[in-house]
Amino acid sequence: MSQQAKPFDVNEMRAEAEEFRHHLARWVDERLAPQAARLDEEGDFGHELFRELGELGYYGAMYPESAGGSGLAYPYTCFTVLCEELARASVSFAASVCMQGSTATHTIFKWGGAALHEAYLGPALRGEKIGAFAITEPNSGSDAASLRTRATACEGGFRLNGSKIFTTNGTVADFITVVATTDPAKGLKGLDLFLVPTDTPGFSVGRKLDKFSVRASDTAELVFDDVFVPHDHHLNDGQASGFLNAYKSLTVDRIFTAALALGNGRAAYDAALAYAKERSQFGQPIGKFQAVQFKLVDMLALLEQSRLYTYHAAELADRGDPITTEAALSKIVAGDGCNQVCQMAMSIFGGYGLMNEFPVQRFLRDAYFPVVGGGTSDIMRLIVARQLGF
Ligand SMILES: Cc1cc2nc3c(=O)[nH]c(=O)nc-3n(C[C@H](O)[C@H](O)[C@H](O)COP(=O)(O)OP(=O)(O)OC[C@H]3O[C@@H](n4cnc5c(N)ncnc54)[C@H](O)[C@@H]3O)c2cc1C
């Protein structure tokens, strides 16, 4: 998806990413951060904010201008910045945006024809339509090859039957890229991608799922009852399996999920550092106690490690280098590391950490999403182990 025509220039990459961050950070501070706690408490998707960010053009960060995108020279690094900056205010909101600007739109950008670009991609990048991507099913999570949603060929296209679970943006989506099998005996090779507008007869939302983590991110169970998908909505390059191609885009999403963890970890660290300077016990700020200082230093080390791994993987992606190992490692390091950062932040806040009026409990709850979403940490370990030849 990289739009680079000229050689990679690290200084130019940093300059573009920092300018991108600078403008975005202001919107995050002024618009998203003040509403983050309320969105979480009410389980509110934040439609107004979502539309606003779309109007500002951020959902197009990954795409060339010809597709209605921003035409950035270093799209992966900038999209990583987008995920990190949004997540330091709200991992929920960042997760919705990550789905919109990457997973849900990439398949259409890559394999949809001009008509699908006009009907879905353009409106999604402008924030006018919301997208989702559904692979996980009640009985098929890590083991995608075992999924049961069936696509049966019929006159003019396919009919989909089955159900999906844990679909981000599922109840609010205008269109969903659905992974279904055309031949269960073929396992992963039988999987294909189908674009389903959510007003198609036979599609319904089973239920909106209530969660303890990323509460403001919309998560749904979906039902497909003889849903007709015309041939031009079958996202396939005509040669290889659509899913196996899509899998490459899921690889880069691991970097973005690592960035969600990093942004959230940063927020927890900043809050804990400030609290350690404000809160006094035994006649002095608790930050004067070495035990608290050591926690803060360990948190900083984990954050730096997470940042280095995440942006290294994004840089490789912008260079067009292989990222299978690095993307999985970034998700392990940032996902698990920032979860620990949030646990230490809770500890520094003492009893106040458990109170809903302090955001640190939200940071900890939200720190569980990046270690599961897009594949668990152990599945990431499995991916890296395979790269080691096992
Ligand atoms: C908030 C949220 C949003 C999500 N959004 C989406 C979405 O938009 N679209 C979508 O399709 N999916 C989505 N998911 C699903 C997510 O990708 C899956 O939850 C994840 O892949 C794990 O699958 P599972 O929950 O079925 O767990 P399981 O696969 O049942 O795993 C359970 C445990 O077993 C372990 N395990 C499983 N297999 C192995 C193995 N081979 N080796 C070692 N350990 C193993 C796992 O690591 C885990 O600890 C979302 C999930 C959440 C929680």
The ligand as an SDF file (V2000), in Angstrom:
LIG
                    3D

 53 58  0  0  0  0  0  0  0  0999 V2000
  -12.7960   -6.3160   21.6680 C   0  0  0  0  0  0  0  0  0  0  0  0
  -12.4890   -7.2660   20.5490 C   0  0  0  0  0  0  0  0  0  0  0  0
  -12.6200   -6.8320   19.2280 C   0  0  0  0  0  0  0  0  0  0  0  0
  -12.4000   -7.7320   18.1830 C   0  0  0  0  0  0  0  0  0  0  0  0
  -12.5950   -7.3090   16.8930 N   0  0  0  0  0  0  0  0  0  0  0  0
  -12.5970   -8.2310   15.8950 C   0  0  0  0  0  0  0  0  0  0  0  0
  -13.0000   -7.8600   14.5640 C   0  0  0  0  0  0  0  0  0  0  0  0
  -13.2730   -6.7030   14.2770 O   0  0  0  0  0  0  0  0  0  0  0  0
  -13.0600   -8.8400   13.6230 N   0  0  0  0  0  0  0  0  0  0  0  0
  -12.7610  -10.1360   13.8980 C   0  0  0  0  0  0  0  0  0  0  0  0
  -12.8580  -10.9680   12.9950 O   0  0  0  0  0  0  0  0  0  0  0  0
  -12.3540  -10.5170   15.1400 N   0  0  0  0  0  0  0  0  0  0  0  0
  -12.2760   -9.5990   16.1430 C   0  0  0  0  0  0  0  0  0  0  0  0
  -11.8980   -9.9580   17.4190 N   0  0  0  0  0  0  0  0  0  0  0  0
  -11.5550  -11.3550   17.6700 C   0  0  0  0  0  0  0  0  0  0  0  0
  -10.1080  -11.6100   18.0420 C   0  0  0  0  0  0  0  0  0  0  0  0
   -9.2810  -11.5080   16.9030 O   0  0  0  0  0  0  0  0  0  0  0  0
  -10.0790  -12.9810   18.7050 C   0  0  0  0  0  0  0  0  0  0  0  0
  -10.7010  -12.8430   19.9680 O   0  0  0  0  0  0  0  0  0  0  0  0
   -8.7030  -13.5340   18.8710 C   0  0  0  0  0  0  0  0  0  0  0  0
   -8.1680  -13.8350   17.6040 O   0  0  0  0  0  0  0  0  0  0  0  0
   -8.6910  -14.7920   19.7410 C   0  0  0  0  0  0  0  0  0  0  0  0
   -9.6810  -15.7010   19.3540 O   0  0  0  0  0  0  0  0  0  0  0  0
  -10.6550  -16.3110   20.5000 P   0  0  0  0  0  0  0  0  0  0  0  0
  -11.1860  -15.1870   21.2820 O   0  0  0  0  0  0  0  0  0  0  0  0
  -11.6100  -17.2150   19.8370 O   0  0  0  0  0  0  0  0  0  0  0  0
   -9.7080  -17.1460   21.4380 O   0  0  0  0  0  0  0  0  0  0  0  0
   -9.2100  -18.6590   21.2210 P   0  0  0  0  0  0  0  0  0  0  0  0
   -8.6930  -18.8420   19.8400 O   0  0  0  0  0  0  0  0  0  0  0  0
  -10.2760  -19.5640   21.6790 O   0  0  0  0  0  0  0  0  0  0  0  0
   -7.9880  -18.7180   22.2360 O   0  0  0  0  0  0  0  0  0  0  0  0
   -8.1720  -18.9240   23.6410 C   0  0  0  0  0  0  0  0  0  0  0  0
   -6.7860  -19.1040   24.2740 C   0  0  0  0  0  0  0  0  0  0  0  0
   -6.1220  -20.2480   23.6820 O   0  0  0  0  0  0  0  0  0  0  0  0
   -4.8700  -19.8550   23.1790 C   0  0  0  0  0  0  0  0  0  0  0  0
   -4.5710  -20.6200   21.9510 N   0  0  0  0  0  0  0  0  0  0  0  0
   -5.4080  -20.9000   20.9240 C   0  0  0  0  0  0  0  0  0  0  0  0
   -4.7710  -21.5930   19.9830 N   0  0  0  0  0  0  0  0  0  0  0  0
   -3.4920  -21.7320   20.3930 C   0  0  0  0  0  0  0  0  0  0  0  0
   -2.3240  -22.3390   19.8540 C   0  0  0  0  0  0  0  0  0  0  0  0
   -2.3450  -22.9380   18.6570 N   0  0  0  0  0  0  0  0  0  0  0  0
   -1.1790  -22.2810   20.5560 N   0  0  0  0  0  0  0  0  0  0  0  0
   -1.1270  -21.6640   21.7560 C   0  0  0  0  0  0  0  0  0  0  0  0
   -2.1970  -21.0690   22.3390 N   0  0  0  0  0  0  0  0  0  0  0  0
   -3.3610  -21.1070   21.6620 C   0  0  0  0  0  0  0  0  0  0  0  0
   -4.9740  -18.3730   22.8820 C   0  0  0  0  0  0  0  0  0  0  0  0
   -3.7010  -17.7240   22.8640 O   0  0  0  0  0  0  0  0  0  0  0  0
   -5.8570  -17.9200   24.0390 C   0  0  0  0  0  0  0  0  0  0  0  0
   -5.0490  -17.7050   25.1620 O   0  0  0  0  0  0  0  0  0  0  0  0
  -12.0270   -9.0640   18.4650 C   0  0  0  0  0  0  0  0  0  0  0  0
  -11.8570   -9.4770   19.7960 C   0  0  0  0  0  0  0  0  0  0  0  0
  -12.0860   -8.5930   20.8270 C   0  0  0  0  0  0  0  0  0  0  0  0
  -11.9260   -9.0680   22.2430 C   0  0  0  0  0  0  0  0  0  0  0  0
  1  2  1  0
  2  3  1  0
  2 52  2  0
  3  4  2  0
  4  5  1  0
  4 50  1  0
  5  6  2  0
  6  7  1  0
  6 13  1  0
  7  8  2  0
  7  9  1  0
  9 10  1  0
 10 11  2  0
 10 12  1  0
 12 13  2  0
 13 14  1  0
 14 15  1  0
 14 50  1  0
 15 16  1  0
 16 17  1  0
 16 18  1  0
 18 19  1  0
 18 20  1  0
 20 21  1  0
 20 22  1  0
 22 23  1  0
 23 24  1  0
 24 25  2  0
 24 26  1  0
 24 27  1  0
 27 28  1  0
 28 29  2  0
 28 30  1  0
 28 31  1  0
 31 32  1  0
 32 33  1  0
 33 34  1  0
 33 48  1  0
 34 35  1  0
 35 36  1  0
 35 46  1  0
 36 37  1  0
 36 45  1  0
 37 38  2  0
 38 39  1  0
 39 40  1  0
 39 45  2  0
 40 41  1  0
 40 42  2  0
 42 43  1  0
 43 44  2  0
 44 45  1  0
 46 47  1  0
 46 48  1  0
 48 49  1  0
 50 51  2  0
 51 52  1  0
 52 53  1  0
M  END
$$$$
